[in-house]
Amino acid sequence: YMVSYFLGVTAAGIYSAAYTIGSYAFFVLMPLTTGL
């Protein structure tokens, strides 16, 4: 039970981190692509 709970928390953390990095990269690259 604890292992599945730990995996769930880890997956949620990875998902939130990937979402934050993705949104940050989007806001950073958007002016560059429009500038080109």
C-alpha positions as CSV (number, residue, x, y, z in Angstrom):
1,Y,0.0,0.0,0.0
2,M,2.8,2.4,0.9
3,V,4.7,1.7,-2.3
4,S,1.7,2.5,-4.5
5,Y,1.1,5.7,-2.5
6,F,4.7,6.7,-2.9
7,L,4.6,6.0,-6.6
8,G,1.4,8.0,-6.9
9,V,3.0,11.0,-5.1
10,T,6.1,10.7,-7.2
11,A,4.1,10.6,-10.4
12,A,2.1,13.7,-9.3
13,G,5.3,15.5,-8.5
14,I,6.9,14.7,-11.9
15,Y,3.7,15.7,-13.7
16,S,3.5,19.1,-11.9
17,A,7.2,19.7,-12.5
18,A,6.8,18.9,-16.2
19,Y,3.8,21.1,-16.4
20,T,5.6,24.0,-14.7
21,I,8.6,23.6,-17.0
22,G,6.4,23.3,-20.1
23,S,4.5,26.5,-19.3
24,Y,7.7,28.4,-18.5
25,A,9.3,27.2,-21.8
26,F,6.1,28.2,-23.6
27,F,6.2,31.8,-22.2
28,V,9.9,32.0,-22.9
29,L,9.8,30.7,-26.5
30,M,6.6,32.4,-27.5
31,P,8.2,35.9,-28.0
32,L,11.1,34.3,-29.8
33,T,8.9,32.5,-32.3
34,T,6.7,35.6,-32.9
35,G,9.9,37.7,-33.2
36,L,11.1,35.4,-36.0
